[in-house]
Amino acid sequence: MSKRKSGGSSARRKPLADHGPLSRAAVRLRIVFPADRQIGPGKADLLEAIGRTGSISSAARELGMSYRRAWLLVDEVGKLFKRPLLTTAAGGAHGGGAALTDFGRALVAAYRRIEDRTAEAARAELVAFESDLEDV
């Protein structure tokens, strides 16, 4: 089992509050489509890493996963949509690469907005219970 490096989802995950018991809680949102296809924080992190690094293999290394695992995750989320998330160039003498399409960038941005709105809703609902939270 591989460890996630600091660029992984734990770095992105924002606490529900700046201080107090809710500062130790975060939302991990997974959107499940038919046929158990999903978009969650790991796939969003991977797509963002590909956007930063310009490479599936570099993104996989950054996140502490194998290239094969990264490729399978990209392929899985890509099958959800009619439009491509990435453009890729095969390796070789001049190297390969990958880049997010405008559609891919828009998808990641939408997922992050949904994630932020979900965290806001969770915070609003849980603040009334904050004083009763155990110190974990």
C-alpha positions, 0 to 999 in steps of 0.5 A, a space after each residue: 500500500 502506498 503513502 500519499 505525499 504532502 501534495 495528496 488529498 490530505 493537504 487539500 482537505 480543509 477543516 470544517 472550522 479554524 479552531 475548536 473541535 470542528 477544526 479536526 473534522 473534514 468532509 470527504 465527498 464522493 459522487 457516485 454515478 450509475 454502474 458504481 462509477 465515482 468522482 471523489 477527492 482522490 481522482 480530483 487530486 490526480 487530475 489537479 496533479 496532472 494539470 500541474 505536472 503535465 504528466 500522468 507518471 509525474 502526477 502518480 509519483 507526486 501522489 505516491 501511486 503507481 502509474 498503472 493505478 493513476 492510468 486506471 483512475 483517469 480512464 475510469 473517470 474519463 468514461 463518465 463523460 462524452 468529452 475528454 478530460 485530458 489530452 495525451 502525447 505518447 512518450 518516445 525520444 521527445 517524451 510524452 505528456 498529458 494536459 487537462 482539457 478545458 472540460 477537465 479543468 472545469 470538472 475539477 473546479 466544479 467538484 471543488 466548489 461542490 466540496 466547499 459548499 458541502 463543507 459549509 453545510 456540514 459546518 452550519 449543521 454541526 456547530 450546534 453540536 460542537 461543545 458535545 464533541 469528544 476530544 479526539 
